[in-house]
């Protein structure tokens, strides 16, 4: 006890220092039951098992249950637990059968055939059977997602993957814009370009019978099965979809979708509560151990959740780092604290905005001059002490969540080697971008060049954050002090400002209302190509595909704009070359590594961290649940038990160590 208290006191002291600074500025692939939960094992007792009810507060309401439309993580939390995919993952990240009992590809991976599990039922929110799940349900889903009228935000997951899917989408978009060919110009008088007809029958999704589903690829695609756990590849029952029309998936009640997954949404009242109950007809119900999920809305969930956890009213709460200190020094609560599970599902990186659209008082013209100077960007990159900033999230071991690359380590491997160890990325992976002396060298070069270009100092660095994201405000304060202390307030003036807690992405990032900001990307499938998506030519992350001839006010910035554009164009050339390699995995990974290294080496983006929720109080063992660094696996409650006692750090560390060892063995066995 005393040894543990000393450890936590040391951690609490570390936290106090951080906030002082902030204030200044298998077998079958399925997990086995927890051996400690013997009270719920019918072999141990003849008494009926007590109902396992998991309770949690949530602060952000869903906008839709239409999983064929949305790619929003918050929206998909419910669908992940109520609608199954063709494949799923065990607790070690090994792909296992779900609604497809088996699958195979042809010799060159251009055609994938899936054999649908028989006897699975579509049911309504009350558990009444509606229809059998068949192969046709995936064909219906694909047609919906690739019909432009439906405006599916997750349609891009078909682009370049399923044969003619994008061509069909483009044709339906043309029909929509041209009023089925009747109009030749749009409302602004611009010509509407005719798009050649593509029939749905030409798209590579076919049900050859009720239980055989065939996807045809645009090009060889070895990673295609990993795409299938994304929402736009979920099935839907066509008669119900047609009946609901625009109301399908409306977030008004639980009756706007059908269910075939582990849980049914028996109740939903917007901004009040959601209730999920175990699906009695579920094909794999023996691996669903939680009987009921009671989720209650409260806009201050982050504030009141910890106190409700102490009182036994909820089973999960995130702990703000400022609150964590008191929990770790209190005998009544320190054994309730555990780390959340760091994971490689999301990568965080700082982006420089090359098309600033913020208020004139923040001098966006001057920022444009500065950000197009590589030495300026390099000075910022090397002045950022990521370990120091991440101590706000993880004061115990911030080094463990630092990410030197965009693609996180262990995400994908090819030819027996982790992607981040490929030649172009290895030096970046093994190094540390933080170097205060080097930052000053870049500053000196930037000052000379930018002064000649007419730039005014200090450059205003407009940094935004979402106030609804725990500790982001404190992290921004730390970063502000780091950059200004390392580079001098004569050089930069970091201006930290909150954005709206609701609609932050639409109001801030997607509109370019920032200069420098931490962003993230969640991977969609098991291939390095997925990590190039946030930097596409139409991206709304850093708008780097700018017009090189742009002028800023009365100052021509052709040279620096052109220099940036040359860097960006070379990146797109490297990405296109990597995408074109479809049969040689090692060569493909080598090429994608070169593209990613190009962005980092020119400080177009600054890699920061992997995903980490922080410290939590929980009665779940995350290591029991499904695991995959993409798709919906991490949002599912299947396979998890409710613990009798909260997870603590000792238990968490032991479970993590055990999982790492067992996962390595599971992945090796699955090669």
N, C-alpha and C positions, 0 to 999 in steps of 0.2 A: 504494500500500500504506500509506504513512504517513498519507495523508489519511483512508483508511478507518479506520485504527487510532485516529486522533484522534476520529472520529465515534463509534466504539464505546466508547472510553474515556469520552467525555462521557455516553453512555448508561449505562455501568456506574456512573459517579458518581451519576447520577440514581437508579439502582436502590439504591445504597448508602444514599442519603438516605432513600428510601422505607422501607427496612427498618430503618434506625435509628429512624425514627418508630414503625414498627410494634412494634419491640422495647420502646419506651418505653411504651407503654400497655397471405348466405350463400346465400345460395345454397341449398344443400340443408339448411341448419340443423345440419349435423354438423361437429364440430371437425376440422380437418386434423391430420395427424400432425406431431409435433415435428420440425422440420427437423434438429435435432441428433441425432436417433435414426436416422441413416442406416444403421447396422449392422443394423437390423431391417427395412429396406426391400428386398424381394426384387428390386426393379428395380436396386438398387445392387450386390448381391452374389449369387453363385450358391450361397453357403454357406447351410445351414439356419439360420434365425434361432434364437438362443439362447432357451430358455424364460424368459419373464418371470415371476418369482416374487416376490410381495410378502409381507413378513413383518412381523408386528406383535404386540405383547403387549396383552392386555386384562385389566382387573381386576374387571369386573362381568359375571357370567354371566347368560345369558338365562333367563327363567322359562318362556317358551313360544315355539314357532314358529307358533302359531295366529294368523295375521295377521287373521283375521276376528273375533278376540276382543280382541286387545291394541291399545292405542294408545301403548304405552311405546316410546320412541325406542330404547332399548337392545335390546329384543326385536325391533324391526323392522329392525335393521341387516342381518340375514341375509335376511329376506324381500324387502327392497328390491332385493337383488341376484339373487334366485332366482325371483321371480315378477313378471311384467310387468303393467302397467296398460293401460287403453285408450289413454292418451296419455302422452307423456313430454316432456322439454324439452331443447333444445340447450344449448350452453355459455353462451348469452347470456340464457336465460330465455324464449325463444320456444317456445310449445307446438308440438309436432310429432307426427305419427302414431306410434303404437306398435302395440298389438294391434288397434286400430281404424285402418283405412287411411284412413278419411274419416268425416265426420259433418256433420250440418246440423240446424238448429232450425226450427220453424215461425215464423210471423210475430211472435207475441208471446212467444216463448221459453218456452212451457209444455210443449213436447214436443221431445225431442232424440233423433235417430236416429243410430246408430253402425253402420258397416259393418265387420264383423270380418275381420281378415286371414286368408286361407285358408292351410292348410298348416302352421300352427303346432302343435307337438306338446307334449302332457304327457309327461314322462319321469320315471322314478324316479331315486333318488340315484346309480344306476350308469349312467344314460344310456339305459336301455331304454325304448322307446316304449310308452306306455300307451294314449293316445287323442288325438284331435284336439281342439284348443281351439275351442269354439263359443260362440255367443251364450248358450246355456243355462247356461253356467258362471257368468255374471254374475247370472242370475236365481237360481240356487242360492245364490250368495254373499249376495245381498240377503235371501233368505228366512231364511238362517241368522242373519245379523246382527240381523234384526228379530223373531226369535223369542225371547221373554223367557227361556225355559229355558236358552238358551246364554249368558246374562249377558255379552253382548259390550260391553266398555267403550267401544268406538268406534261404537256404534249411533247415538249422537247426531248423527252426520254425515248421517243420513237425515231427522232431525226437522225438519219445516218445509220440507223440500226436495223429497223424492219423495212423490208423492200417496199418502195413506193409510198410509204406512210407519209413522208414529208411532201411528196409530190401531190398526193391526194389532199392533204391539208391546204397546200398552196392553191390547188384548183378550187376547193370549196371556199377559200378566202376570196378568190377572184369572183366567183359567182355571187358572193355576198356583197362585195364592193360594187359590182357592175349590175346588180339587180338581175341576176341570171343572164347577163350578156346584153341587157337592154341599154345600159349606159356605157359611154366610151370615155367620159371624163368624170372626175370626182367633183365634190362640191366647191373645191377651190380652183377648178378649171384645169387640173392636171390630168394628163392622159392616163387612162387605166390600161395597163398592159395586159394583153390577152394571154392567158395561161392555158396550155394544151390540156385537153380533157384527160382525166385519170378516173377510171371507174373504181368503185370499192372492190370489185372482183380482182383488180390488178394488185391490190395490197397484200403483202405476204403474211396474212393471218387467216387460217382456214381450220374449220372443224370438219375433218374427213368422216367422222361419225360422232355419236353423242359423247364418246369418251376418248377421242383422239384429237389432239390439238397440234397443229403444225405452224411454226413460224419460219418464214423465209427471210434471210438477211440481205441487206444491201451489199455486204462484203463479208468475208469470213469473220466470225465473231466468237472467239473462244470463251469470252467472259459473259455471254448472253444470259445464262441462268442467274447470275448475280443481279441482273437488271430486274428480274421478276419479283423482287420484294419491294418494288417501288409502287406507289399508289395507282399510277395510270395503268398498271398491269393487273390490278385487282379485277375480279369478275363482277358482273352485274346481270340481273335477271331481266331480259328485254321486256316482257309484258309489264312488269312493275315500273321499269324506267319509262316506258311509253305512257303508262297511266299517270305517273307523277308529273311528267313533262318538266317544266321549269322549276317545279316544286321539289324535284328529286334532291335529297340531301339538305333541304332547308333546315336551318338551325332553329326550328320552332317547336320541335317535339321529337320523340323517338320513332314516330311512325312514318318518316319520310325516306327511310332506307330499309332494306332487308338484311338479315344476319345469317352468317354461316360459321362464325368464329367462336372463340372460347367463351365470349360473354355476349349478353343482350343488354341493350340500354333500356331498362324497364321504365325509367323516368328521366325526363329532362325539362327543367324550367330555366330559361335563360337568366343568367346572373342571379341564380338562386342555388340550384343543385343539379347534379347528374348522378344517377344510380345505375350501376352495371351489375347484373347477376349472371351466375354461371349458366351457360347454355345447356339445357338438359339433353338436347339432341346432338351435341357436339361429337364429332367423329373421334376425338382424342380426349374425351372428358376426364379420363383417368389421370391425365397430366395437368389438370387444372385444380389447384389446391385451395385457392381463395374463392370463397363462395359469393362474396358480395363486395362491391366497391362503392363506397359512399363518398362522393366528392362534392364539397360545398364551396360555393363562390363567396369570396370576401376580398374586396379590393385592397385590404391591408393584410393579406395573408402572410406576407413576409414578416410583418411586425408582430402579429398575434399568434402565428403558428407555433413558435417555440414555447410560449407559455401554455398553450393548449396541449402540446405534447407532454409537458411536465404533469399536467392534470389528467393525462390519459384520455384526452378527447380526440386526438388525432394520432396517426401512426407514422407521420413523416413531416419534417419541418426543416427548412434551410436556415442556417445560422449565420446571420450577419457577423462579419469579423469583429465588429466592435462589441457585439454581445458575446462572442465566443470566449473572450478573456474571462468574463465572470463565470461562465459555465465550466471552464477548465479549472478554476480555483475553488469551486464549490463541490464538496463531497457528495451532495445530493444530485448533481447533474454531470459531473465529469465523466462518469461511466455511461452516459447517454450519447456521448459525442463520438462520431466516426468521420473519417474522410469520405467524401464521395469518390466515385470510381473514375479516375482519369481515363479518357478513351480517345481513340483516334477517329471517331465519327465526324468530328468537326475540327477544322484547322482555323486558327485565328491569325490575322496578319494586319499590319498597318498599311493603309493605302494613302497615296498622295492623289488629290483630286486635280486632274489636268483640265477640267472645265468647271471652274468655280462659279456657282450661281448664288452667292450669298450677298448680304447687304453691302452697299457701297462704302459704308463706314468702316468696314473691315478690309477695304482696299483689295478687291479680287483681282484687279489688273496687276497690282504689284506682286500678288501671290503667283499669278500666272508666269510672270517673268522669272520668279525665284524657282518655282517647281520644275520649270523646263531646263534648269541648270543642274547637271548631274552632280557636280561637286556640292551643291546645296543639299540635294537629297542624300548624298553619301554622308554628309556631316550629321544630319538628323539620324540616319540609320545607325551610325557608330556611336552616337551619344546616348542612345537608348539602352539603359541597363535593364534588360528584361527580367533577370532574376530579382532585382530589387523591386520592380513594379509588380511582379507576380506574387511577391510575398504578401500582398494585400489579399490575394485569393487563397494561397497556401503558405502560411508562415512557417510551417514545419519543413517542407521540402519543395520549395518553388522550382528548384532545378529540374525536378521530375516532369514538369509540364512545359518546360521551354521547348519550342519547336524551331529548329534552325532552317527548315525547309517548309514549303507550302504543303506538300504531301507528307503526312506524318510518318515517322518510322513504324515499321511493322504493318503498314496498311496493305501493301501489296509486295510480292516478291516474284522474281522471274529468274529462271535458270539457277535456282538455289540461292539467290542473293537478294537482300532487301533493296527495294527501289532506291532508297536514299543513299545506298552505298555504291550506286553506279558511278562511273568515273567523273562525270561532270558535276555531280552533287557531293561526292565524298568529302572534299575539302571543306565545303560549307557545313556538312553534317558534323564533321569532327571539330569545327572551330566555334568561335563565338564572335558575333558581329560587334559586341560592345568593346570599344577601344577609345577612351577619352582623348588620348594623344593623337590618334589618327583622325578623330572627329575634328580636332582643331586644325590639323593640316588641310583637311577638306574645306573647313571654314575659310581659311586664308585664301585659298584658290577661288572659292565662291565669291568672297567679298570683292576681289580684284575684278573678276569677270562681270559680276552683276552691277558693280558700280559703273563700269564702262557702258553697260547696257541701259543705265538710267534707273536701276532699282533703288528703292528707298529702304533704309534700315532704321529701326529693326523691322524685319518682315513679320507681319501679323500671321500667326499660325492658328487658324480657327479649328478647334477640336471639340467635337460633340459627343454626347453620351445619352443613353436612354436611362432616365431616372428610375424606371421600373426594373432594371437589371441590377441585382445585388452587387454592391461594391464597385460598380463601374465608375461612379463619381469619385470615389477615393483613389482608384487606380489612375484616373486622369489627373488628379492633383499631384500624385507622385511623379507621373511622367512629365507634367509641366515643370516641376522643380528640377527634375533630372536634366531636361533639355536646356532650360535657362541657366542652370548652374554650370553645366558642362560647356556651353557655347557662348554664354554671356547675353545679358539682356540688351546689349547694344546691337546684337545680331538678330535675335528673334524675340517676339513677344507672344507667348502661347496664351491663347484666350480660350478657356474652357467654358462651355455652355451646355446646359441640358436641352434636349429636344423633347418632344411630346412623348408621354409614356404610351399612348395609344397611336398606332399608325406611324411609328418612328421611322421605319424603313421608307415608307412612301413620302414622308414629309422631309426627311433629311438625306438619306443616302441616295435614293433614286432620283432626287431632284438636284443633287450636287450642292447641297447647302452645308458644306463643310470644306476644310482645307486638308486636314490630316485626321484620320479616324481609324479606330480598330474595327475591322470587319471579320466576318467568318464565312465559311463555306462548308456545307455538309456533303459528303461524297454520296454518289448515287449508285455506284457499282464498282466491281473489283478490277479496275484498270486505271492506270495513271491519267488517262484522258479525262476522267471525271474532274480532276483538279485543275484543268485548264478552263473550265466553263466560266468561272467568275471573271476571267480576263478576255472573254471573247470580243469580237469586233463591236458588238452592240451592248457591251456590259454597262451596268449601272453601279459599278463599284468604284472605278477610278477614271472612267471616260478617257482612257489613254489613247483610243483610236481617234485622236483629234485631227483637225485640219492644220497641216504644217504651215500654211500661209497666214494663219490668224495673226492679227495685230491687236495690241493691247493699248487702248486709248490712242494717244498720239505716238506711241512708241512701237516701232516695228520689231517683232520678235521672231522674224522668219528663221533666223539662224538657229536659235535654241529650240524653236518649235520643230524645225526640220530635223534637228539632231535627235530629239525625242521620238519623232515619227519614224526615223530610220531604225532606232532601237526596237520600236514596237513592230514595225513591218518585218524585221528579221525574226522576231518572236513568232509571228503568225506563219512565216515561212517554215520555221523549225517545227511548229505544231502540225502544220499540214503534212510535212514530210513524215513525222512520226505516225500520224493517223493512217498514212498510206501503207505502212508496214503491218500486214495482217497475218502473216504465217510464221514469222520469226520473232518469238516473244522477247528474246534477249536484245535483238536489234531494236525492237519497238520501244522497250524500256530505256535503252541507251539514248534513243532519239528524244523521248519525252523528258528525260533527265537533262539533256542539253537545253531544251526549251525552257524548263523551269529555272535552271541555273542562269540563263541569260537574263531573265527578269530580275532575279535577286542580285546578280553581280552588277547590274546597272541601277540598283536601288529604285526600281520602279515600284516595288512593294518591299515591305520589311516583315519577314516571318516572325511570329511571336510565340504562340503556344498551341497546345492541343486543348481539347475541351475539359473543363474541370468545374463542377458545380460549387465546390467549396466544402465546408464542413456541414454535416447534417445530423439530425436526430431521426432515426428510422428503425422500424421493426421489420424491414425486409433485408434479405441477403442478396445483394445485386448479382453475386457470382452464380446464383442458381438459375437466373433468367437466361433467355435467349441472348446471344451475342453475335453481332456483326457490325463492322465499321461503316455500314451504309444501310439504306432501307429502313424498315420499321422495327427491327428486332429489339432494339434497346427500349422501345416504348411499351413492350408487351409484359403482361403480368403472368402469362402462362409459365408453368414450372416452378413458380415461387411460392414459398410458404410464409405465413405470418409468424414471426419469432415471438416467443413468450417474453423475452427480455430484449431491450434495445441493442442494436449493434454497437459495440464500443471499439476503440482503436486496436486493442489487443486482438479481438476477434477478427476485425477487418484485416489487419496485417497477416494473420494466420490464413485467412480465407484467400487473400490475394496471392500469397506465396504458393499456396496449394494450387490455386487456379493457374498460375503461370507455369508451374511444372507440368500439370496435367494437360494444359492446352498445348504445350510444345509437343508432348507425346501424341495427342490427338491429331494435330496437324501433320506430324510426321507419318502417322499411320494412314492418313487420308491422302497422301501424295499419289 
